[in-house]
Amino acid sequence: MARNVLSPRGQQGWPPSLSRKHVFSEHVTHWMGGPVLSINVGLGGSHGDGIWGALHTAGERTSGIAWYPLYQLGGPQLRVFRTNFFIQLVRPGTAQPEDTVQFRIPMEMTRVDLRNYLEQIYNVPVAAVRTRVQHGSNRRRDHKSVRIKKPDYKVAYVQLAHGQTFTFPDLFPEKDPSPADPLEEEPQLQRQSSDPRCPGIPSWFGL
């Protein structure tokens, strides 16, 4: 079994056959009872140099990526698709055109990722995607009067294609107050009426 050299411990796991050049190769390791595709990157230098530093940083950010075993002939098909991105459809704060939909997406997600996400998974035709970064508020303070900053997030504006429109649904419509039931009003009227057995004494005085 080949050693996985893509580890944050530097060059300790590097096989001696690799040189100091940028070598990209693929090998198969056994994980979760089956083979998993991984990438070997041979590169000299510390964590902050070149591609290795970028991969080291990316590895820290994507430590929660879902890994799937490779499909082998005769094995069961992988029918479950779990994405590493979670997007949220939000109601726009200001009025937007009818063909524009607003999403809240992770900071690591790009415009191309969002376009592929909507087109390939939900079959939503996309004409254009615009994004901006919304900085989190830091107005809140803790018990030591230290500011607590909320995490930043990215806002995406998706323009639908083929003349499609979208209207954010009213999830909590206001209901008209229904007329009160006479049976429910009767005990309340009895409490408000004066007791003939105690004339001149207000109702709040009795038990």
Backbone as JSON Lines, residues from 0, in Angstrom:
{"i":0,"aa":"M","n":[0.86,-1.2,0.0],"ca":[0.0,0.0,0.0],"c":[0.89,1.24,0.0]}
{"i":1,"aa":"A","n":[0.61,2.16,-0.91],"ca":[1.43,3.35,-1.04],"c":[1.16,4.3,0.11]}
{"i":2,"aa":"R","n":[2.16,5.06,0.5],"ca":[2.0,6.02,1.58],"c":[1.39,7.3,1.04]}
{"i":3,"aa":"N","n":[0.52,7.87,1.82],"ca":[-0.11,9.13,1.45],"c":[0.82,10.25,1.89]}
{"i":4,"aa":"V","n":[1.39,10.94,0.93],"ca":[2.39,11.95,1.26],"c":[1.78,13.33,1.4]}
{"i":5,"aa":"L","n":[0.48,13.46,1.15],"ca":[-0.16,14.77,1.28],"c":[-0.55,14.97,2.73]}
{"i":6,"aa":"S","n":[0.43,15.27,3.58],"ca":[0.21,15.43,5.01],"c":[0.84,16.74,5.45]}
{"i":7,"aa":"P","n":[0.28,17.37,6.51],"ca":[0.8,18.66,6.94],"c":[2.1,18.58,7.72]}
{"i":8,"aa":"R","n":[2.78,17.43,7.72],"ca":[4.01,17.31,8.48],"c":[5.26,17.5,7.62]}
{"i":9,"aa":"G","n":[5.08,18.14,6.5],"ca":[6.26,18.47,5.7],"c":[6.7,17.32,4.83]}
{"i":10,"aa":"Q","n":[8.0,17.04,4.79],"ca":[8.56,16.08,3.87],"c":[8.85,14.75,4.54]}
{"i":11,"aa":"Q","n":[8.25,14.45,5.69],"ca":[8.57,13.21,6.37],"c":[8.03,12.01,5.61]}
{"i":12,"aa":"G","n":[6.89,12.16,4.93],"ca":[6.29,11.02,4.26],"c":[6.63,10.93,2.79]}
{"i":13,"aa":"W","n":[7.64,11.64,2.31],"ca":[7.95,11.68,0.88],"c":[8.77,10.46,0.5]}
{"i":14,"aa":"P","n":[8.37,9.72,-0.51],"ca":[9.2,8.6,-0.95],"c":[10.5,9.09,-1.56]}
{"i":15,"aa":"P","n":[11.59,8.33,-1.43],"ca":[12.88,8.8,-1.94],"c":[12.94,8.9,-3.45]}
{"i":16,"aa":"S","n":[11.98,8.26,-4.16],"ca":[12.04,8.29,-5.62],"c":[11.64,9.63,-6.19]}
{"i":17,"aa":"L","n":[10.92,10.48,-5.41],"ca":[10.49,11.77,-5.92],"c":[11.63,12.77,-5.84]}
{"i":18,"aa":"S","n":[11.7,13.64,-6.83],"ca":[12.71,14.69,-6.85],"c":[12.13,15.95,-6.26]}
{"i":19,"aa":"R","n":[12.92,17.03,-6.3],"ca":[12.48,18.3,-5.75],"c":[11.62,19.07,-6.74]}
{"i":20,"aa":"K","n":[11.37,18.51,-7.88],"ca":[10.53,19.18,-8.85],"c":[9.05,18.98,-8.48]}
{"i":21,"aa":"H","n":[8.21,19.7,-9.21],"ca":[6.77,19.57,-8.98],"c":[6.3,18.31,-9.69]}
{"i":22,"aa":"V","n":[6.01,17.28,-8.93],"ca":[5.6,16.0,-9.5],"c":[4.17,15.74,-9.05]}
{"i":23,"aa":"F","n":[3.29,15.57,-10.0],"ca":[1.91,15.25,-9.71],"c":[1.64,13.81,-10.16]}
{"i":24,"aa":"S","n":[1.28,12.99,-9.26],"ca":[0.97,11.6,-9.57],"c":[-0.25,11.19,-8.79]}
{"i":25,"aa":"E","n":[-0.86,10.12,-9.23],"ca":[-2.06,9.59,-8.59],"c":[-1.77,8.19,-8.09]}
{"i":26,"aa":"H","n":[-2.26,7.9,-6.94],"ca":[-2.12,6.56,-6.42],"c":[-3.37,6.21,-5.63]}
{"i":27,"aa":"V","n":[-3.5,4.98,-5.29],"ca":[-4.7,4.48,-4.64],"c":[-4.32,3.98,-3.26]}
{"i":28,"aa":"T","n":[-5.03,4.45,-2.27],"ca":[-4.87,3.97,-0.91],"c":[-6.17,3.36,-0.45]}
{"i":29,"aa":"H","n":[-6.1,2.53,0.57],"ca":[-7.29,1.86,1.08],"c":[-7.83,2.67,2.25]}
{"i":30,"aa":"W","n":[-9.1,3.03,2.12],"ca":[-9.76,3.85,3.15],"c":[-11.23,3.49,3.16]}
{"i":31,"aa":"M","n":[-11.8,3.34,4.29],"ca":[-13.21,2.96,4.45],"c":[-13.51,1.64,3.75]}
{"i":32,"aa":"G","n":[-12.57,0.71,3.76],"ca":[-12.82,-0.59,3.18],"c":[-12.71,-0.64,1.68]}
{"i":33,"aa":"G","n":[-12.31,0.43,1.03],"ca":[-12.2,0.42,-0.42],"c":[-11.17,1.41,-0.87]}
{"i":34,"aa":"P","n":[-10.77,1.36,-2.14],"ca":[-9.75,2.29,-2.65],"c":[-10.31,3.69,-2.8]}
{"i":35,"aa":"V","n":[-9.48,4.67,-2.5],"ca":[-9.86,6.07,-2.6],"c":[-8.79,6.78,-3.41]}
{"i":36,"aa":"L","n":[-9.22,7.66,-4.3],"ca":[-8.29,8.41,-5.14],"c":[-7.7,9.56,-4.35]}
{"i":37,"aa":"S","n":[-6.4,9.68,-4.35],"ca":[-5.72,10.79,-3.7],"c":[-4.6,11.25,-4.6]}
{"i":38,"aa":"I","n":[-3.99,12.38,-4.27],"ca":[-2.98,13.0,-5.12],"c":[-1.7,13.16,-4.33]}
{"i":39,"aa":"N","n":[-0.6,12.77,-4.93],"ca":[0.71,12.98,-4.36],"c":[1.33,14.21,-5.0]}
{"i":40,"aa":"V","n":[1.88,15.08,-4.2],"ca":[2.54,16.28,-4.7],"c":[3.93,16.3,-4.12]}
{"i":41,"aa":"G","n":[4.94,16.21,-4.99],"ca":[6.32,16.28,-4.53],"c":[6.86,17.67,-4.76]}
{"i":42,"aa":"L","n":[7.24,18.33,-3.71],"ca":[7.69,19.71,-3.82],"c":[8.61,20.01,-2.67]}
{"i":43,"aa":"G","n":[9.78,20.54,-2.96],"ca":[10.71,20.91,-1.9],"c":[10.34,22.22,-1.26]}
{"i":44,"aa":"G","n":[10.77,22.4,-0.03],"ca":[10.51,23.65,0.66],"c":[9.6,23.43,1.84]}
{"i":45,"aa":"S","n":[9.33,24.51,2.55],"ca":[8.5,24.45,3.75],"c":[7.04,24.6,3.37]}
{"i":46,"aa":"H","n":[6.18,24.72,4.41],"ca":[4.74,24.8,4.17],"c":[4.37,26.08,3.45]}
{"i":47,"aa":"G","n":[5.1,27.12,3.58],"ca":[4.7,28.39,3.0],"c":[5.23,28.61,1.61]}
{"i":48,"aa":"D","n":[5.94,27.62,1.02],"ca":[6.54,27.82,-0.28],"c":[5.65,27.25,-1.36]}
{"i":49,"aa":"G","n":[5.35,28.07,-2.35],"ca":[4.76,27.61,-3.6],"c":[3.48,26.83,-3.42]}
{"i":50,"aa":"I","n":[3.38,25.76,-4.21],"ca":[2.15,24.98,-4.26],"c":[1.91,24.25,-2.96]}
{"i":51,"aa":"W","n":[2.99,23.81,-2.31],"ca":[2.8,23.06,-1.07],"c":[2.12,23.9,0.0]}
{"i":52,"aa":"G","n":[2.51,25.18,0.08],"ca":[1.85,26.05,1.04],"c":[0.38,26.23,0.73]}
{"i":53,"aa":"A","n":[0.05,26.36,-0.57],"ca":[-1.35,26.5,-0.95],"c":[-2.14,25.24,-0.63]}
{"i":54,"aa":"L","n":[-1.52,24.08,-0.92],"ca":[-2.21,22.82,-0.63],"c":[-2.36,22.61,0.87]}
{"i":55,"aa":"H","n":[-1.35,23.03,1.63],"ca":[-1.45,22.87,3.08],"c":[-2.58,23.72,3.64]}
{"i":56,"aa":"T","n":[-2.68,24.97,3.14],"ca":[-3.77,25.84,3.59],"c":[-5.11,25.3,3.15]}
{"i":57,"aa":"A","n":[-5.19,24.82,1.89],"ca":[-6.45,24.28,1.39],"c":[-6.84,23.03,2.14]}
{"i":58,"aa":"G","n":[-5.85,22.24,2.55],"ca":[-6.17,21.03,3.31],"c":[-6.77,21.35,4.66]}
{"i":59,"aa":"E","n":[-6.31,22.45,5.29],"ca":[-6.89,22.84,6.56],"c":[-8.32,23.32,6.39]}
{"i":60,"aa":"R","n":[-8.6,24.0,5.27],"ca":[-9.94,24.53,5.08],"c":[-10.93,23.44,4.67]}
{"i":61,"aa":"T","n":[-10.47,22.43,3.95],"ca":[-11.36,21.41,3.42],"c":[-11.19,20.1,4.15]}
{"i":62,"aa":"S","n":[-10.93,20.17,5.46],"ca":[-10.76,18.93,6.21],"c":[-12.06,18.16,6.32]}
{"i":63,"aa":"G","n":[-13.21,18.8,6.1],"ca":[-14.48,18.12,6.21],"c":[-15.04,17.65,4.89]}
{"i":64,"aa":"I","n":[-14.2,17.55,3.84],"ca":[-14.68,17.13,2.53],"c":[-15.1,15.67,2.59]}
{"i":65,"aa":"A","n":[-16.2,15.35,1.94],"ca":[-16.67,13.97,1.89],"c":[-15.89,13.2,0.84]}
{"i":66,"aa":"W","n":[-15.3,12.08,1.24],"ca":[-14.53,11.23,0.34],"c":[-15.37,10.03,-0.05]}
{"i":67,"aa":"Y","n":[-15.27,9.6,-1.29],"ca":[-16.03,8.48,-1.79],"c":[-15.07,7.44,-2.38]}
{"i":68,"aa":"P","n":[-15.33,6.16,-2.16],"ca":[-14.48,5.14,-2.76],"c":[-14.66,5.1,-4.27]}
{"i":69,"aa":"L","n":[-13.59,4.7,-4.98],"ca":[-13.64,4.6,-6.43],"c":[-14.55,3.46,-6.85]}
{"i":70,"aa":"Y","n":[-15.23,3.67,-7.97],"ca":[-16.1,2.62,-8.5],"c":[-15.25,1.6,-9.24]}
{"i":71,"aa":"Q","n":[-15.44,0.34,-8.92],"ca":[-14.77,-0.76,-9.59],"c":[-15.8,-1.6,-10.33]}
{"i":72,"aa":"L","n":[-15.37,-2.22,-11.41],"ca":[-16.26,-3.02,-12.23],"c":[-16.85,-4.17,-11.4]}
{"i":73,"aa":"G","n":[-18.15,-4.26,-11.37],"ca":[-18.83,-5.27,-10.58],"c":[-19.27,-4.79,-9.22]}
{"i":74,"aa":"G","n":[-18.78,-3.65,-8.79],"ca":[-19.18,-3.11,-7.5],"c":[-20.48,-2.33,-7.58]}
{"i":75,"aa":"P","n":[-21.08,-2.0,-6.44],"ca":[-22.34,-1.24,-6.46],"c":[-22.11,0.19,-6.91]}
{"i":76,"aa":"Q","n":[-23.09,0.74,-7.59],"ca":[-23.02,2.11,-8.05],"c":[-23.17,3.07,-6.87]}
{"i":77,"aa":"L","n":[-22.47,4.18,-6.94],"ca":[-22.59,5.22,-5.92],"c":[-23.77,6.11,-6.29]}
{"i":78,"aa":"R","n":[-24.87,5.95,-5.6],"ca":[-26.1,6.65,-5.93],"c":[-26.37,7.84,-5.01]}
{"i":79,"aa":"V","n":[-25.54,8.05,-4.01],"ca":[-25.72,9.16,-3.08],"c":[-24.69,10.22,-3.41]}
{"i":80,"aa":"F","n":[-25.15,11.45,-3.65],"ca":[-24.26,12.56,-3.99],"c":[-24.38,13.61,-2.9]}
{"i":81,"aa":"R","n":[-23.33,13.78,-2.17],"ca":[-23.29,14.79,-1.11],"c":[-22.34,15.9,-1.54]}
{"i":82,"aa":"T","n":[-22.86,17.09,-1.59],"ca":[-22.03,18.23,-1.96],"c":[-21.34,18.79,-0.72]}
{"i":83,"aa":"N","n":[-20.24,19.47,-0.96],"ca":[-19.49,20.1,0.12],"c":[-19.91,21.55,0.34]}
{"i":84,"aa":"F","n":[-20.91,22.03,-0.41],"ca":[-21.38,23.39,-0.3],"c":[-22.83,23.37,0.19]}
{"i":85,"aa":"F","n":[-23.16,24.36,1.0],"ca":[-24.51,24.54,1.48],"c":[-24.92,25.97,1.16]}
{"i":86,"aa":"I","n":[-25.9,26.12,0.28],"ca":[-26.37,27.44,-0.11],"c":[-27.74,27.68,0.52]}
{"i":87,"aa":"Q","n":[-28.05,28.96,0.7],"ca":[-29.29,29.35,1.36],"c":[-29.99,30.39,0.51]}
{"i":88,"aa":"L","n":[-31.23,30.11,0.15],"ca":[-32.05,31.06,-0.59],"c":[-32.65,32.04,0.4]}
{"i":89,"aa":"V","n":[-32.38,33.32,0.22],"ca":[-32.82,34.34,1.17],"c":[-33.71,35.36,0.46]}
{"i":90,"aa":"R","n":[-34.53,36.0,1.27],"ca":[-35.38,37.06,0.75],"c":[-34.54,38.33,0.58]}
{"i":91,"aa":"P","n":[-34.57,38.97,-0.58],"ca":[-33.74,40.17,-0.78],"c":[-34.2,41.31,0.11]}
{"i":92,"aa":"G","n":[-33.22,42.05,0.66],"ca":[-33.56,43.19,1.49],"c":[-34.11,44.34,0.7]}
{"i":93,"aa":"T","n":[-33.61,44.54,-0.52],"ca":[-34.11,45.57,-1.42],"c":[-34.78,44.9,-2.61]}
{"i":94,"aa":"A","n":[-35.6,45.65,-3.3],"ca":[-36.33,45.1,-4.44],"c":[-35.36,44.69,-5.55]}
{"i":95,"aa":"Q","n":[-35.51,43.46,-6.05],"ca":[-34.69,42.92,-7.12],"c":[-35.56,42.66,-8.34]}
{"i":96,"aa":"P","n":[-34.95,42.59,-9.53],"ca":[-35.74,42.21,-10.72],"c":[-36.36,40.83,-10.55]}
{"i":97,"aa":"E","n":[-37.39,40.57,-11.33],"ca":[-38.12,39.32,-11.19],"c":[-37.28,38.11,-11.57]}
{"i":98,"aa":"D","n":[-36.28,38.3,-12.42],"ca":[-35.46,37.18,-12.86],"c":[-34.18,37.03,-12.03]}
{"i":99,"aa":"T","n":[-34.07,37.71,-10.91],"ca":[-32.88,37.66,-10.06],"c":[-33.23,36.98,-8.74]}
{"i":100,"aa":"V","n":[-32.39,36.03,-8.36],"ca":[-32.56,35.27,-7.12],"c":[-31.33,35.5,-6.26]}
{"i":101,"aa":"Q","n":[-31.52,35.72,-4.97],"ca":[-30.42,36.01,-4.05],"c":[-30.15,34.79,-3.18]}
{"i":102,"aa":"F","n":[-28.85,34.44,-3.08],"ca":[-28.42,33.3,-2.27],"c":[-27.35,33.76,-1.29]}
{"i":103,"aa":"R","n":[-27.22,33.01,-0.2],"ca":[-26.11,33.17,0.74],"c":[-25.27,31.9,0.65]}
{"i":104,"aa":"I","n":[-24.01,32.05,0.24],"ca":[-23.17,30.9,-0.06],"c":[-21.9,30.98,0.78]}
{"i":105,"aa":"P","n":[-21.15,29.88,0.9],"ca":[-19.89,29.92,1.66],"c":[-18.84,30.79,0.97]}
{"i":106,"aa":"M","n":[-17.85,31.19,1.73],"ca":[-16.79,32.03,1.2],"c":[-15.95,31.28,0.17]}
{"i":107,"aa":"E","n":[-15.83,29.94,0.3],"ca":[-15.0,29.17,-0.62],"c":[-15.68,28.93,-1.96]}
{"i":108,"aa":"M","n":[-16.96,29.19,-2.07],"ca":[-17.71,28.89,-3.29],"c":[-17.55,30.03,-4.29]}
{"i":109,"aa":"T","n":[-17.29,29.69,-5.54],"ca":[-17.1,30.68,-6.59],"c":[-18.35,30.78,-7.45]}
{"i":110,"aa":"R","n":[-18.31,31.72,-8.39],"ca":[-19.45,31.87,-9.29],"c":[-19.62,30.66,-10.19]}
{"i":111,"aa":"V","n":[-18.52,30.07,-10.62],"ca":[-18.61,28.87,-11.46],"c":[-19.19,27.71,-10.66]}
{"i":112,"aa":"D","n":[-18.78,27.58,-9.4],"ca":[-19.33,26.51,-8.56],"c":[-20.84,26.66,-8.39]}
{"i":113,"aa":"L","n":[-21.3,27.88,-8.16],"ca":[-22.73,28.1,-7.97],"c":[-23.5,27.84,-9.26]}
{"i":114,"aa":"R","n":[-22.94,28.24,-10.39],"ca":[-23.61,27.98,-11.66],"c":[-23.75,26.47,-11.91]}
{"i":115,"aa":"N","n":[-22.66,25.73,-11.7],"ca":[-22.72,24.28,-11.89],"c":[-23.65,23.63,-10.87]}
{"i":116,"aa":"Y","n":[-23.66,24.16,-9.66],"ca":[-24.53,23.62,-8.61],"c":[-25.99,23.71,-9.02]}
{"i":117,"aa":"L","n":[-26.41,24.86,-9.54],"ca":[-27.81,25.05,-9.91],"c":[-28.17,24.33,-11.2]}
{"i":118,"aa":"E","n":[-27.26,24.34,-12.17],"ca":[-27.58,23.74,-13.46],"c":[-27.52,22.22,-13.43]}
{"i":119,"aa":"Q","n":[-26.51,21.65,-12.77],"ca":[-26.32,20.21,-12.81],"c":[-27.19,19.46,-11.8]}
{"i":120,"aa":"I","n":[-27.49,20.08,-10.67],"ca":[-28.26,19.39,-9.63],"c":[-29.74,19.72,-9.72]}
{"i":121,"aa":"Y","n":[-30.08,21.0,-9.88],"ca":[-31.47,21.42,-9.86],"c":[-32.03,21.74,-11.24]}
{"i":122,"aa":"N","n":[-31.2,21.65,-12.29],"ca":[-31.65,21.93,-13.66],"c":[-32.25,23.33,-13.78]}
{"i":123,"aa":"V","n":[-31.6,24.3,-13.15],"ca":[-32.04,25.69,-13.21],"c":[-31.17,26.42,-14.23]}
{"i":124,"aa":"P","n":[-31.74,26.95,-15.3],"ca":[-30.92,27.68,-16.28],"c":[-30.45,29.0,-15.71]}
{"i":125,"aa":"V","n":[-29.16,29.25,-15.8],"ca":[-28.53,30.44,-15.23],"c":[-27.95,31.28,-16.35]}
{"i":126,"aa":"A","n":[-28.27,32.56,-16.35],"ca":[-27.72,33.48,-17.35],"c":[-26.46,34.17,-16.84]}
{"i":127,"aa":"A","n":[-26.45,34.62,-15.6],"ca":[-25.29,35.32,-15.05],"c":[-25.31,35.17,-13.53]}
{"i":128,"aa":"V","n":[-24.11,35.26,-12.95],"ca":[-23.94,35.16,-11.5],"c":[-23.03,36.29,-11.05]}
{"i":129,"aa":"R","n":[-23.45,37.05,-10.05],"ca":[-22.65,38.11,-9.46],"c":[-22.55,37.85,-7.96]}
{"i":130,"aa":"T","n":[-21.38,38.09,-7.41],"ca":[-21.16,37.81,-5.98],"c":[-20.54,39.03,-5.32]}
{"i":131,"aa":"R","n":[-20.72,39.11,-4.02],"ca":[-20.08,40.12,-3.19],"c":[-19.87,39.52,-1.8]}
{"i":132,"aa":"V","n":[-18.93,40.06,-1.06],"ca":[-18.61,39.59,0.29],"c":[-19.26,40.53,1.3]}
{"i":133,"aa":"Q","n":[-20.04,39.96,2.19],"ca":[-20.69,40.72,3.25],"c":[-19.91,40.51,4.54]}
{"i":134,"aa":"H","n":[-19.35,41.59,5.07],"ca":[-18.58,41.49,6.3],"c":[-19.52,41.35,7.5]}
{"i":135,"aa":"G","n":[-19.13,40.47,8.41],"ca":[-19.95,40.25,9.59],"c":[-19.91,41.43,10.55]}
{"i":136,"aa":"S","n":[-21.0,41.64,11.25],"ca":[-21.09,42.75,12.19],"c":[-20.26,42.46,13.44]}
{"i":137,"aa":"N","n":[-19.67,43.51,14.0],"ca":[-18.89,43.38,15.24],"c":[-19.42,44.33,16.32]}
{"i":138,"aa":"R","n":[-20.69,44.6,16.32],"ca":[-21.27,45.5,17.3],"c":[-21.5,44.83,18.65]}
{"i":139,"aa":"R","n":[-21.66,43.54,18.63],"ca":[-21.94,42.84,19.88],"c":[-20.68,42.74,20.72]}
{"i":140,"aa":"R","n":[-20.84,42.84,22.04],"ca":[-19.72,42.74,22.97],"c":[-20.02,41.66,24.01]}
{"i":141,"aa":"D","n":[-18.96,41.08,24.54],"ca":[-19.12,40.06,25.57],"c":[-19.1,40.71,26.94]}
{"i":142,"aa":"H","n":[-19.01,39.89,27.99],"ca":[-19.05,40.42,29.35],"c":[-17.8,41.22,29.7]}
{"i":143,"aa":"K","n":[-16.71,41.07,28.9],"ca":[-15.5,41.85,29.11],"c":[-15.41,43.05,28.17]}
{"i":144,"aa":"S","n":[-16.51,43.39,27.54],"ca":[-16.6,44.52,26.61],"c":[-15.67,44.33,25.4]}
{"i":145,"aa":"V","n":[-15.42,43.08,25.02],"ca":[-14.64,42.78,23.83],"c":[-15.6,42.51,22.68]}
{"i":146,"aa":"R","n":[-15.33,43.12,21.55],"ca":[-16.21,42.98,20.41],"c":[-16.2,41.54,19.89]}
{"i":147,"aa":"I","n":[-17.38,41.06,19.54],"ca":[-17.55,39.73,18.97],"c":[-17.95,39.9,17.51]}
{"i":148,"aa":"K","n":[-17.1,39.46,16.62],"ca":[-17.36,39.62,15.19],"c":[-18.05,38.38,14.63]}
{"i":149,"aa":"K","n":[-19.11,38.6,13.9],"ca":[-19.78,37.5,13.22],"c":[-18.99,37.11,11.98]}
{"i":150,"aa":"P","n":[-19.05,35.86,11.58],"ca":[-18.28,35.43,10.4],"c":[-18.79,36.08,9.12]}
{"i":151,"aa":"D","n":[-17.86,36.32,8.2],"ca":[-18.22,36.87,6.9],"c":[-18.9,35.79,6.05]}
{"i":152,"aa":"Y","n":[-19.69,36.25,5.11],"ca":[-20.33,35.33,4.17],"c":[-20.42,36.01,2.81]}
{"i":153,"aa":"K","n":[-20.72,35.22,1.82],"ca":[-20.78,35.71,0.45],"c":[-22.22,35.71,-0.03]}
{"i":154,"aa":"V","n":[-22.6,36.78,-0.7],"ca":[-23.95,36.94,-1.25],"c":[-23.85,36.82,-2.76]}
{"i":155,"aa":"A","n":[-24.7,35.99,-3.34],"ca":[-24.7,35.76,-4.79],"c":[-26.05,36.17,-5.36]}
{"i":156,"aa":"Y","n":[-25.99,36.86,-6.5],"ca":[-27.19,37.27,-7.24],"c":[-27.19,36.49,-8.55]}
{"i":157,"aa":"V","n":[-28.17,35.61,-8.7],"ca":[-28.26,34.73,-9.87],"c":[-29.37,35.25,-10.77]}
{"i":158,"aa":"Q","n":[-29.01,35.5,-12.03],"ca":[-29.98,35.93,-13.03],"c":[-30.42,34.71,-13.83]}
{"i":159,"aa":"L","n":[-31.71,34.43,-13.81],"ca":[-32.25,33.26,-14.5],"c":[-32.31,33.49,-16.0]}
{"i":160,"aa":"A","n":[-32.18,32.4,-16.75],"ca":[-32.19,32.46,-18.21],"c":[-33.56,32.06,-18.74]}
{"i":161,"aa":"H","n":[-33.72,32.25,-20.05],"ca":[-34.93,31.85,-20.79],"c":[-36.17,32.55,-20.26]}
{"i":162,"aa":"G","n":[-36.01,33.77,-19.77],"ca":[-37.16,34.55,-19.33],"c":[-37.87,34.02,-18.11]}
{"i":163,"aa":"Q","n":[-37.21,33.2,-17.31],"ca":[-37.84,32.67,-16.11],"c":[-37.82,33.72,-15.0]}
{"i":164,"aa":"T","n":[-38.84,33.69,-14.16],"ca":[-38.96,34.62,-13.04],"c":[-39.13,33.83,-11.75]}
{"i":165,"aa":"F","n":[-38.84,34.48,-10.64],"ca":[-38.97,33.86,-9.33],"c":[-39.49,34.89,-8.34]}
{"i":166,"aa":"T","n":[-40.46,34.49,-7.55],"ca":[-41.02,35.32,-6.49],"c":[-40.86,34.59,-5.18]}
{"i":167,"aa":"F","n":[-40.24,35.24,-4.22],"ca":[-40.02,34.59,-2.92],"c":[-41.37,34.34,-2.27]}
{"i":168,"aa":"P","n":[-41.64,33.12,-1.84],"ca":[-42.97,32.82,-1.28],"c":[-43.15,33.46,0.09]}
{"i":169,"aa":"D","n":[-44.41,33.71,0.4],"ca":[-44.78,34.25,1.71],"c":[-44.95,33.07,2.66]}
{"i":170,"aa":"L","n":[-43.91,32.8,3.44],"ca":[-43.92,31.62,4.3],"c":[-44.83,31.78,5.5]}
{"i":171,"aa":"F","n":[-45.01,33.0,5.97],"ca":[-45.84,33.23,7.17],"c":[-46.88,34.3,6.85]}
{"i":172,"aa":"P","n":[-47.94,33.93,6.13],"ca":[-48.97,34.93,5.8],"c":[-49.75,35.34,7.04]}
{"i":173,"aa":"E","n":[-50.18,36.59,7.04],"ca":[-50.96,37.1,8.16],"c":[-52.41,36.63,8.03]}
{"i":174,"aa":"K","n":[-52.9,36.03,9.08],"ca":[-54.27,35.51,9.09],"c":[-55.2,36.52,9.74]}
{"i":175,"aa":"D","n":[-56.41,36.64,9.16],"ca":[-57.41,37.52,9.74],"c":[-57.91,36.94,11.05]}
{"i":176,"aa":"P","n":[-58.09,37.77,12.06],"ca":[-58.59,37.24,13.34],"c":[-59.99,36.67,13.18]}
{"i":177,"aa":"S","n":[-60.14,35.41,13.5],"ca":[-61.43,34.74,13.37],"c":[-62.37,35.18,14.5]}
{"i":178,"aa":"P","n":[-63.67,35.22,14.25],"ca":[-64.61,35.61,15.33],"c":[-64.54,34.62,16.48]}
{"i":179,"aa":"A","n":[-64.63,35.15,17.68],"ca":[-64.5,34.31,18.87],"c":[-65.7,33.38,19.0]}
{"i":180,"aa":"D","n":[-65.44,32.22,19.55],"ca":[-66.5,31.23,19.76],"c":[-67.4,31.69,20.91]}
{"i":181,"aa":"P","n":[-68.73,31.65,20.73],"ca":[-69.61,32.06,21.85],"c":[-69.41,31.24,23.11]}
{"i":182,"aa":"L","n":[-69.06,29.96,22.96],"ca":[-68.85,29.13,24.14],"c":[-67.62,29.57,24.92]}
{"i":183,"aa":"E","n":[-66.63,30.14,24.22],"ca":[-65.45,30.62,24.91],"c":[-65.69,31.97,25.56]}
{"i":184,"aa":"E","n":[-66.62,32.76,25.02],"ca":[-66.9,34.08,25.59],"c":[-67.77,33.99,26.84]}
{"i":185,"aa":"E","n":[-68.54,32.92,26.97],"ca":[-69.47,32.83,28.1],"c":[-68.76,32.81,29.46]}
{"i":186,"aa":"P","n":[-67.7,32.02,29.68],"ca":[-67.04,32.09,31.0],"c":[-66.45,33.46,31.29]}
{"i":187,"aa":"Q","n":[-65.96,34.14,30.26],"ca":[-65.4,35.47,30.48],"c":[-66.48,36.46,30.88]}
{"i":188,"aa":"L","n":[-67.65,36.37,30.26],"ca":[-68.75,37.26,30.63],"c":[-69.23,36.98,32.05]}
{"i":189,"aa":"Q","n":[-69.21,35.72,32.44],"ca":[-69.63,35.4,33.8],"c":[-68.66,35.97,34.83]}
{"i":190,"aa":"R","n":[-67.37,35.96,34.51],"ca":[-66.39,36.53,35.44],"c":[-66.54,38.03,35.55]}
{"i":191,"aa":"Q","n":[-66.91,38.68,34.45],"ca":[-67.05,40.13,34.48],"c":[-68.33,40.58,35.17]}
{"i":192,"aa":"S","n":[-69.36,39.76,35.13],"ca":[-70.63,40.16,35.75],"c":[-70.5,40.13,37.27]}
{"i":193,"aa":"S","n":[-71.25,41.02,37.93],"ca":[-71.2,41.1,39.39],"c":[-71.96,39.93,40.0]}
{"i":194,"aa":"D","n":[-71.5,39.49,41.14],"ca":[-72.14,38.38,41.85],"c":[-73.33,38.91,42.63]}
{"i":195,"aa":"P","n":[-74.54,38.39,42.37],"ca":[-75.7,38.9,43.12],"c":[-75.64,38.58,44.6]}
{"i":196,"aa":"R","n":[-74.83,37.59,44.98],"ca":[-74.73,37.25,46.4],"c":[-73.87,38.24,47.17]}
{"i":197,"aa":"C","n":[-73.05,39.02,46.46],"ca":[-72.18,40.02,47.11],"c":[-72.4,41.35,46.42]}
{"i":198,"aa":"P","n":[-73.51,42.01,46.67],"ca":[-73.74,43.28,46.0],"c":[-72.8,44.37,46.5]}
{"i":199,"aa":"G","n":[-72.35,45.2,45.59],"ca":[-71.49,46.31,45.94],"c":[-70.03,45.95,46.09]}
{"i":200,"aa":"I","n":[-69.67,44.68,45.93],"ca":[-68.27,44.26,46.06],"c":[-67.73,43.98,44.66]}
{"i":201,"aa":"P","n":[-66.62,44.59,44.3],"ca":[-66.08,44.34,42.95],"c":[-65.67,42.89,42.78]}
{"i":202,"aa":"S","n":[-65.65,42.45,41.52],"ca":[-65.36,41.04,41.23],"c":[-63.91,40.69,41.54]}
{"i":203,"aa":"W","n":[-63.0,41.67,41.45],"ca":[-61.6,41.36,41.68],"c":[-61.29,41.1,43.14]}
{"i":204,"aa":"F","n":[-62.25,41.5,44.05],"ca":[-62.02,41.32,45.47],"c":[-62.27,39.87,45.9]}
{"i":205,"aa":"G","n":[-63.17,39.18,45.21],"ca":[-63.47,37.81,45.57],"c":[-62.49,36.83,44.96]}
{"i":206,"aa":"L","n":[-62.58,35.6,45.44],"ca":[-61.71,34.54,44.93],"c":[-62.37,33.84,43.77]}
